[in-house]
Structure formats: structure tokens, C-alpha cells
Amino acid sequence: MSFLERAIKRGISRGVSQAVGNAVRTAVEPKATELANKTAARLDSASNNQTVQSTPGGFEGAMANLERAAQGYVTEVSKNMKICPSCETAATADNKFCPRCGTRLPDQTLAESAVCTSCGKQNDLGMKFCSACGTKLPYAIAEEQRAAAQFAGVMAEWDAKLPAYPKWNLGGSDPCIEQDDGYLWFCVTFPNNYLAQKAVEDYRALLRAEGFRPAGQYPSEEILFKKIGDVCYRADTEHCFEGGAESPTIYFSVGEPVGGFDYVKTEPTQAFNFKSLFR
């Protein structure tokens, strides 16, 4: 593959990435990749690696044009495409329910969800605000509603499965509660590591405020316990970033720490010295 051909594909790939969000990229990219392959081969052959490279600023301009073309192509493809809000499967516009999971599909196609409700401009997919007037687009509103519904569902699950622990109210996206090897664990995703670490620190403070504390023979601020009646509840944040720096996982279980919840370290006793009686 020539240098120009690789550059053309990168230009189209950037256009696709800018045009769509994570929810639609997997559905659109195969079609855009096919376009990239055809366009790259055609332009590479026609230019023979000379025309674009010999024109001052021509290479950058060509790449910008390719990116815009890719964005336009994605929008055109999306006029007949809907994405399932539950499993993110792509379906044609004539479908009312997802062919994979049965969830009701949005009334709007992807392209329609990027049309501004104020000025009518067709925006590129993935944009949250209209580039002409700044109005929040239907795509962004629907995305926020889906995120809120997802969080509400997980928090309802929290009430049922984790009632002894303070409920997570520290933001993030894509929350989930799973169970494995005797643990219930909660995972959530943040845009970066700083926000993820800050959220975990704040949750430890929330646990402390609810009466959780270090306990046992080897107390740690990262593993907190609370005893209610005969049951000792444990919240473990010691290994919460092993699955990813932006996706902390907090583990919940029942059981006392090593040495017991009320373990108290005993001070070593000094051996009796008979000579001390005559000092």
C-alpha cells in the first residue's frame, strides 16, 4: 500500500470518527471502510502519487476534503438507519423493533436525530449541539435520556441487592452490577483516570459517613467494614482499578476481616524482673 493510499484511508477514518459516536460507529464503519478502500485505490491510481503531493497545501486540503466527504457519506448512509437503544444493533428505517433483541426502535433515523429542531440544519452525526444555532440536538437529548434510564435501572437493582451500602451518586456512565465468586460488584466508567479516582475517594468518604470503617488485624482505608447485628458488611476498593484506569470496580461481600471486626491490637507485656523489687 502506498503512502498516499494509507493517508487517504486515515483521512476517511478520521471523518468517520468525527461523524459518529460510539453507539453507531460499529454499524457505519464497515460501509465507510469499503468507501475508503475504493476511494484510496482510485485516487492513488489517478494521481500516481504526484498531483496532490506537488500542490502546496494540497495534501492537507485533500485530507480535509476526504474527512468532510466521509462525514457526508456517513450522514447519507444513516438516513436509512436506526440503532437499537438496548443492544446497539443497526436496523433499516422501516423496522419498528430491533431484529436482535425486540426493543422498540427510535422513531427517528440516525440522520433525523441530528437535524436541529430550531433551525432545521442537518448536522453531522455525533454532534450534540447544532453548528448553526447551538440548540441541543435530538441525538444528544435521547442519549441523555437513555443514560438516565440506565442509571435509574441500576440504582433500582442496587436497592434490591446492596441495601446495606450507600447508593452510588457520583456520576459516570454505563453502570452495572454483577455477581461472581461470592462478590457483588459495581462498575462505572469515567472519561479519564482523574475523575475515576476522585469518584472512588468520594465514595470511600460516603462509606465512612454511613458508619463503615477499617477493621480487623490489618486495617486499611481501602477496605471498609460495617457490622449490623450479626452480619459484617465489606466494601473493597483496594483493587478497583485493575480492570481499567477509567472504570473503577467496587466489590461488596459479607464476612469479618482477619482477626474479627472488633480486633484490638494487644501491647506486648514485659517479663517480670525480680531485681526490680530492690531498686
N, C-alpha and C positions, 0 to 999 in steps of 0.2 A: 504494500500500500504506500502510495507516495505521500510526501509531506503535505501537499495541498489537499489530497483526499482526506487525510487524517484531520486536517484543520477544518474542512467543510463539515465533517461529521461532528466535531466538537462544537462548531457553531450552531448546528441544528440541535444538538443535545442541550446546549445552554438555553436555546429558545424554548425547547420543550420544558425544561426545568423551571424556567421563569413563568411559563404559561399555566402550569398546573400545580396543584398541591399534592400532598402525599396520598390523599384519598382517591385521586383519579389518575395518578401517574402510571400505575401498572396497567390500566386499561388503555391509555393513549399511547404510551411509549412504543409498543410493538409496531403500530401503524406509522409513527413518526420515524422509527428506525428504518423501516422499509423505504420511506421517503428519503431519508438521509443517504442510504446506500445508492439509490437511483440517482439522486442529485449529485452526489460526490463523484460517481463514475462518469456521469455526463459532463459535468463541468471540468473535471480533470482531463478528460479526453479532448474537449473542445479547446481548452486554454493551452494544453501542452505545457503546463506549468510556467507560462510566460506572461500572459496578459495581465493577470491580477498582480503578480509579483513585480512587474515592471512599472506599474502605475503608482505614483506617490500617494500614499494613504489608501491605495486601492484595496489592499488586503484587509485592513481594519474595517473599511466601508463594506466590503463584501461579506465579512463575518457578521457585521451588524444587520445587513440586509437578510442574511440567512436566518439569524435569530428572529427577526421580525416575521419572516416568511414562515418559520416554524410555529411561532405563536399564532399566526393567522390560520395555519393548517390545523393546529390543534382545535382552535375555536370552530372551524368548519366541520371537523370530524365530530365535535361534541354537540352539534345541532341535532344529531340523531342518537344521542347517548344519554342514558341515565345511570347513576351509580347507586347501588343499594346502600342505605344508611347503616345497615347492620353488618353485612359481610363484605361490602365494597366491590361486589361483582358488577361488571358492566353489562347493561342491557340496552336494547334498542328502544327508541322513544315510544313505540306502540305498546310496550309492556306496562302493566299496572302493578304487577307484583314481581318480586325477584324470582328468577327461574331457579336460583340455587337454594334460597332459604325461605322463600314465601313472604318475606316482609313487603309491606306496601311501599312502592317506589314513589319518589317525589313527583309532583305534577309537572314540574319544570324540567326541561333538559338541562345539561350542564351549561350549554351556551346561554340559555334563557336565564339561568341563575346569575349570570354575570352582566345582565342588562340592567342599567341604572333605572330605578323606579321614579327618579325625579326628572332626569333629562333624556332618558332613552338611549344613552350611549351603550354600544356593545363593547364591554371591557374584555381584556384577556382573562382567561381562566386563572384562578388562584389569587386574583386581586380582591382585597377586602373593601376597598373604597373606590368610588368612581374617579377615574383620572380626569374627568371633565369638571365635576362639581363637588366632589368629596363626600357624596352620600354613601352611607354603608350599603353594600350590595346584598341582594338576597342570598347569595352564596355564603357570605360571612354571617348573616343572621341565622341561616339554617345550621351552619357549623356550630355557632354558639348554643343554639337550642339543643342540638344533638349532644354536645358536651355536657350541658346542664342536666339533660335527661339521663345520660350515662352516669354522672356523678350521683344523682339522686337515687338511681337504682342500686349502686354500690353501697351508698350510705344506708339504704334500707336493709341491705344484706348485712352491713356492719351491725345494725341494731339487733338482728337475729343471731348473729354468730359471735360478735365481740362486745356484748353489752357491758362487760366489766371494765373496758378500756375507753378512755376519752376519744371521741369521734374525731377523725381527721378533718380539719377545716383550714388547711394550709395550702390549698391550690394544687396545681399540677394538672396533667391530662392523662387520659387512658388509665384510670384507676382500676384495680381488680383485686379480688380476694380469692385466694386459692388455699387448698389444704393438701399437705404432704408430710409423711413421716411423723405424724403426731403434732405437727405445727399448722396453725393457720397463719398465712402471711399476706400482707398488704403491700402492693407495689403501685407506684405512681411515677410519671415521667415529667421532667422539667426541661426547659430549653438549654440549661447549662449546669455545670457541676456546682457553681457557687450557689445558685438558687436551691439546688437539691440539698446541699449540705446545710444551708440556712433553715430549710424546712424541717430537716431531721433534728437540728438543735432546738428549734421551737417546739417540736413535738415532745422532745425529752422534757422541756420546761412544762409543757402541758401535763405530762405524766406526773411530774413532781407535784404540780398544783393539785392533782387528783389523789395524792397520797402514795404514789409509787416512790420507792427509794432503793438505793443499793442495799444488799443484804447478803448474809452468808459469810463463809470463811474468806472468800476472795471478792469483796465488794467492788463494783465497777459502775461508773456513771453511765455506761453504755448498755447495761443490763439491769433493769429496774423491776422490783417486785412489790406486790401489794397482797396482803392477806385479808380475805373476807371470810369470816367464820373459819371453817377448816380447810378452805381452798386457798392456795397460794398462786397468784397470777403473775406471769412473767412477760415482760416486753423487752425484746432483744434487738438493739440497733448496732451491735458490735460488728456484724458482718453485712450491714445493709447495702454497701456499695460494691459487693463482689459481683453482682450481676450487671453493673454498668454505673459509670460516674454520674449519669443524669437520671438514673432510675432507681431510687432507693427502695429497698425491701425491708419491711419491719416484720419480725417473727413474733408470734404470740403463742404461748403454751401455758400449761398448768404444771406446777411442781416446785418444790422448795429448792433453794440453792444448796451447794455443798456446805455442810455444817448446820443447815437449818436456817429458817427465816430469822429467828431470834438469836443467832450465834453471837456470842460476845467473846472477844479475844481475852484470854486469861494471862495475867502478868506472871512471869516465871518467879517461883519462890526461892529465896536464898537458903542454902543449907545452914542448919544450926551450928554455931561455933561456940563450944564450951568455954573457950578462953575469954569470950566477950563478957561473961558474967563477972570477971575480976578486973575489968578496965575501970 
